[in-house]
Amino acid sequence: MTQWLSWIKSNEKEILSILNDLARKAEEAASLLSELLGNFEKLNENHTKIKKLEREADNLTHSIFEELNKTFLTPLDREDISRIASKTDDIIDYIEGISGRIINFKIKTSPPYMFEISKELHRATQEINLMITRLNNVKADKSIIDHCRTINEIEHKADDIYRKAVGELFETTDIINIIKMKDIYEALEEASDRCLDVADSIEDIVLKYT
């Protein structure tokens, strides 16, 4: 019995450790996207790094699901863990899609406002990384709620920039360029929304223990 309980405890740590790794990769991918949009000279190099992170994140997400399936007791509700893992992985998927579109659409310079949105996205992933590292002490660390609200503020700011960018885009007349740019702007906005989804899920967890 003691050995069995010990196995459960170590498995709980494994789940949170993998989730921590996933959050770090989300922050790293967002940082690379911001760097990519700020310096097109490293476009292909940074896209390659992002693609690598996206594959690694997929593997981590699958590992979390596998651990959940074979673990009797989990550190948090398994539905909460699954949701956080899925939404965090989605952030990286969107980031990889954005950098891929920039290359496939043959965009040569950073479009207006994209760099600004990417910086907000990076800020949001930094907050997510910070919060996920604190989940092992969620019952005692109520300050996590403050970080959830910070992400909410970041998402609102990103939305404002997105609406301004799309508004100005529709004042132009190059239809092909409008289609390309709108597609990328929408992917950036979706990535920001996924950050808010993660924050909302974490806030729900904290409130359960309040």
C-alpha positions as CSV (number, residue, x, y, z in Angstrom):
1,M,0.0,0.0,0.0
2,T,2.8,2.4,0.9
3,Q,4.6,1.8,-2.4
4,W,1.3,2.3,-4.3
5,L,0.6,5.6,-2.6
6,S,4.2,6.7,-3.3
7,W,3.7,5.9,-7.0
8,I,0.6,8.1,-7.0
9,K,2.4,11.0,-5.4
10,S,5.3,10.8,-7.9
11,N,2.8,10.6,-10.8
12,E,1.1,13.8,-9.6
13,K,4.5,15.6,-9.7
14,E,5.1,14.2,-13.2
15,I,1.8,15.7,-14.5
16,L,2.6,19.2,-13.1
17,S,6.2,18.9,-14.3
18,I,5.0,18.2,-17.9
19,L,2.5,21.0,-17.7
20,N,5.3,23.4,-16.5
21,D,7.4,22.3,-19.6
22,L,4.4,23.0,-21.8
23,A,3.9,26.5,-20.4
24,R,7.6,27.3,-20.9
25,K,7.4,26.3,-24.5
26,A,4.4,28.6,-25.0
27,E,6.4,31.5,-23.6
28,E,9.4,30.6,-25.7
29,A,7.3,30.3,-28.9
30,A,5.6,33.7,-28.2
31,S,9.0,35.2,-27.6
32,L,10.3,33.8,-30.9
33,L,7.2,35.1,-32.8
34,S,7.8,38.6,-31.4
35,E,11.5,38.4,-32.4
36,L,10.4,37.2,-35.8
37,L,8.1,40.1,-36.4
38,G,10.6,42.5,-35.0
39,N,13.5,41.3,-37.2
40,F,12.6,39.7,-40.5
41,E,16.3,38.9,-41.1
42,K,15.9,35.8,-38.9
43,L,12.5,34.9,-40.3
44,N,13.3,31.3,-41.4
45,E,15.5,30.6,-38.5
46,N,12.9,31.6,-36.0
47,H,10.1,29.8,-37.8
48,T,12.2,26.6,-37.7
49,K,12.6,27.0,-33.9
50,I,8.9,27.6,-33.5
51,K,8.0,24.5,-35.6
52,K,10.3,22.5,-33.3
53,L,8.6,23.9,-30.2
54,E,5.2,23.1,-31.7
55,R,6.1,19.4,-32.2
56,E,7.6,19.2,-28.7
57,A,4.5,20.8,-27.2
58,D,2.3,18.2,-29.0
59,N,4.3,15.4,-27.5
60,L,4.1,17.0,-24.0
61,T,0.3,17.4,-24.3
62,H,0.0,13.7,-25.3
63,S,2.1,12.8,-22.4
64,I,-0.2,14.7,-20.0
65,F,-3.2,12.9,-21.4
66,E,-1.4,9.5,-21.0
67,E,-0.5,10.3,-17.4
68,L,-4.0,11.4,-16.6
69,N,-5.4,8.1,-18.1
70,K,-3.2,5.9,-15.9
71,T,-3.3,8.0,-12.7
72,F,-6.0,7.2,-10.1
73,L,-5.5,10.4,-8.1
74,T,-4.5,13.7,-9.8
75,P,-3.1,16.9,-8.3
76,L,-6.1,18.8,-9.6
77,D,-9.3,17.8,-11.3
78,R,-8.4,15.9,-14.5
79,E,-10.8,18.0,-16.6
80,D,-9.0,21.2,-15.4
81,I,-5.6,19.8,-16.2
82,S,-6.8,18.6,-19.7
83,R,-8.3,22.0,-20.5
84,I,-5.2,23.9,-19.4
85,A,-2.9,21.5,-21.4
86,S,-5.1,21.7,-24.5
87,K,-5.5,25.5,-24.5
88,T,-1.8,26.0,-23.8
89,D,-1.0,23.7,-26.7
90,D,-3.4,25.7,-28.9
91,I,-1.5,28.9,-28.2
92,I,1.7,27.3,-29.6
93,D,-0.3,25.8,-32.6
94,Y,-1.6,29.3,-33.5
95,I,1.9,30.8,-33.1
96,E,3.4,28.2,-35.5
97,G,0.5,28.8,-37.9
98,I,1.2,32.6,-37.8
99,S,4.9,32.2,-38.6
100,G,4.1,29.7,-41.3
101,R,1.6,32.1,-43.0
102,I,4.2,34.9,-42.9
103,I,6.6,32.7,-44.9
104,N,4.0,31.1,-47.2
105,F,2.4,34.4,-48.0
106,K,5.9,35.7,-48.8
107,I,5.6,38.7,-46.5
108,K,8.8,40.6,-46.5
109,T,8.3,43.2,-43.8
110,S,6.5,43.3,-40.5
111,P,2.9,44.4,-41.2
112,P,1.5,47.3,-39.1
113,Y,0.5,46.4,-35.5
114,M,1.5,42.7,-35.7
115,F,4.6,43.3,-33.7
116,E,2.6,45.1,-31.1
117,I,0.1,42.3,-30.8
118,S,2.9,39.7,-30.6
119,K,4.4,41.6,-27.7
120,E,1.1,41.4,-25.8
121,L,0.9,37.7,-26.6
122,H,4.4,37.2,-25.2
123,R,3.4,39.1,-22.0
124,A,0.3,36.8,-21.7
125,T,2.4,33.6,-22.0
126,Q,4.8,34.9,-19.4
127,E,1.9,35.3,-17.0
128,I,0.6,31.8,-17.9
129,N,4.1,30.3,-17.3
130,L,4.2,32.0,-13.9
131,M,0.7,30.8,-12.9
132,I,1.3,27.2,-14.0
133,T,4.5,26.9,-12.0
134,R,2.3,27.9,-8.9
135,L,-0.4,25.3,-9.4
136,N,1.3,22.9,-7.0
137,N,0.5,25.4,-4.3
138,V,-2.8,26.6,-5.7
139,K,-4.6,26.2,-2.3
140,A,-2.3,28.6,-0.6
141,D,-1.4,31.0,-3.4
142,K,-4.4,33.3,-4.0
143,S,-2.2,35.8,-5.8
144,I,-2.7,33.7,-8.9
145,I,-6.0,35.5,-9.4
146,D,-4.2,38.7,-9.9
147,H,-2.2,37.2,-12.8
148,C,-5.5,35.9,-14.3
149,R,-6.8,39.4,-14.3
150,T,-3.6,40.7,-15.8
151,I,-4.1,38.4,-18.7
152,N,-7.6,39.6,-19.1
153,E,-6.3,43.2,-19.4
154,I,-3.7,42.1,-21.9
155,E,-6.3,40.3,-24.0
156,H,-8.4,43.5,-24.1
157,K,-5.4,45.5,-25.2
158,A,-4.6,43.0,-27.9
159,D,-8.2,43.1,-29.1
160,D,-8.0,46.9,-29.3
161,I,-4.9,46.7,-31.4
162,Y,-6.5,44.0,-33.6
163,R,-9.6,46.0,-34.3
164,K,-7.5,49.1,-35.2
165,A,-5.3,47.0,-37.5
166,V,-8.2,45.4,-39.3
167,G,-10.0,48.8,-39.5
168,E,-7.0,50.4,-41.2
169,L,-6.5,47.3,-43.4
170,F,-10.0,47.7,-44.9
171,E,-9.1,51.2,-45.9
172,T,-6.6,49.8,-48.4
173,T,-7.5,48.5,-51.8
174,D,-5.2,45.5,-52.4
175,I,-7.8,42.6,-52.0
176,I,-5.1,39.8,-51.9
177,N,-3.1,41.6,-49.3
178,I,-6.3,42.3,-47.2
179,I,-7.1,38.5,-47.3
180,K,-3.5,37.6,-46.2
181,M,-3.2,40.2,-43.5
182,K,-6.7,39.6,-42.0
183,D,-5.9,35.8,-41.8
184,I,-2.8,36.5,-39.8
185,Y,-4.4,39.1,-37.6
186,E,-7.2,36.7,-36.8
187,A,-4.7,34.0,-35.9
188,L,-3.0,36.4,-33.5
189,E,-6.3,37.3,-32.0
190,E,-7.2,33.7,-31.5
191,A,-3.8,33.0,-29.8
192,S,-4.6,35.8,-27.4
193,D,-8.0,34.4,-26.8
194,R,-6.5,31.0,-25.9
195,C,-4.3,32.7,-23.3
196,L,-7.5,34.1,-21.8
197,D,-9.0,30.6,-21.8
198,V,-6.0,29.3,-19.9
199,A,-6.3,32.1,-17.4
200,D,-10.1,31.5,-16.9
201,S,-9.4,27.8,-16.3
202,I,-6.8,28.6,-13.7
203,E,-9.0,31.1,-12.0
204,D,-11.7,28.5,-11.8
205,I,-9.3,26.1,-10.1
206,V,-8.2,28.8,-7.6
207,L,-11.8,29.7,-6.8
208,K,-12.6,26.0,-6.1
209,Y,-10.1,26.1,-3.2
210,T,-11.1,29.5,-1.8
